[in-house]
Amino acid sequence: EVDQQRMGMLKLLREALVNATIQSRRPLHTPDGLSESRFPPPSHLRRAGYEHTVNIAVIGAPGSGSSSLVNALRHKTPKDPDAAPVGSTKTTLRPTAYALFGEGQAEDEDVIKENSQRPSGTQPAAETAKGARVRLWDLPGIYGASTMETACRDSGFLYYDAVVMVCARRMLQGDVQLVRELSRWDVPFFVARTKIDVDVRCEESDHKLP
């Protein structure tokens, strides 16, 4: 039953992302003028041609399951060659884009790799699935930044069409601050609660439930 509920919520989130309005311009909440000088678009989005696609940021604390969510939304397993790397420690070191394919969309395997000669075992630089209409960006955690405003500037949240915040168990102080910052700039966001199955099993064990 827990797995069915989890898959149901995953399907709803995926449909919400896929059915978002596809625009060939910058999001309405994107800074301009003086604000843009304070919050310039990050280099990984500029190189990826963000103005012509829908870009969705997926962010969470290390170990929260944000990369696993990216894989689940794309129907990938960790063993798939084009899956996001996952682990109990910090595995997302640089912004990496993955194509999110809706109904009737064919997968384009032609991937632009900025750092094709990277050393073995290191995280690739920003990668984008060429021709993808909707991209999921797996981003490194931001909770080491001095302020949330600095984190938003460095990660370029204001230039994404939407942000998915991934939380395990409870929202951290950094999550709350990010919600406030995104709300201040009218950036659409989702909050995805992960590892519910782990909590359910713990409750069953603690209370000796069948």
Residue, then its C-alpha position, 0 to 999 in steps of 0.5 A: e500500500v505504501d508503494q502504491q501511494r508513493m507511485g501515485m504521488l510520483k505520477l502526480l508530480r511527474e504529470a504536473l511537471v510535464n503538463a506545465t506550459i512550454q514557453s520559448r522565453r524566460p520565465l516571468h519571474t526572471p530578474d531584469g534591469l538592476s535585479e539581473s545585475r545582482f542575480p545574473p543567470p548562471s553559466h550552466l543555464r546559459r550554456a544549455g540555452y535555457e531560454h528555449t526550454v523548460n528548466i526545473a531545478v531539483i534540490g535537496a540536502p545530501g542524502s535526501g533522495s533528490s537524485s533518486l527522485v530525478n531517476a524515478l521521474r524519468h523511469k530510470t534505475p541507478k544502474d542505467p547508464d544515463a541515470a543520476p548518481v545516487g548514494s547516502t553521501k553527497t553525490t551531486l557535485r555539479p549541476t547536471a541536466y536530464a531530459l524529462f519526457g512526456e507522453g509521445q516524446a521520443e528520447d534523444e540520446d545525443v547528449i552535450k557533454e561539456n567535460s567529456q574528458r573528465p577523470s574517471g569517477t568524477q561527476p560530469a559538468a553540466e550535461t543537457a539532453k539535446g532537443a529536450r523540451v523539459r529538463l530536470w536539473d539535479l543540483p548540489g545542495i546549497y545549505g553551506a552558503s552564507t545566506m539564502e540570497t547568495a545561494c539563490r544567486d549562485s544556483g540561479f533559482l530565479y531562472y528556473d521555471a520551477v523548483v522541486m525541493v526534496c525533504a527527508r523526514r522533516m523540513l530543515q531550516g535551510d528548506v524554510q529559508l529557501v521557501r521564503e526566498l522563492s516566494r519572495w521572487d514568485v518562483p513556482f515550487f513543489v515540496a517533495r517528501t521522500k523516504i516515507d516508506v522508511d518512516v512507516r517501517c520504523e513506526e511499525s517496528d516501534h509499535k510492534l505493528p503487523 
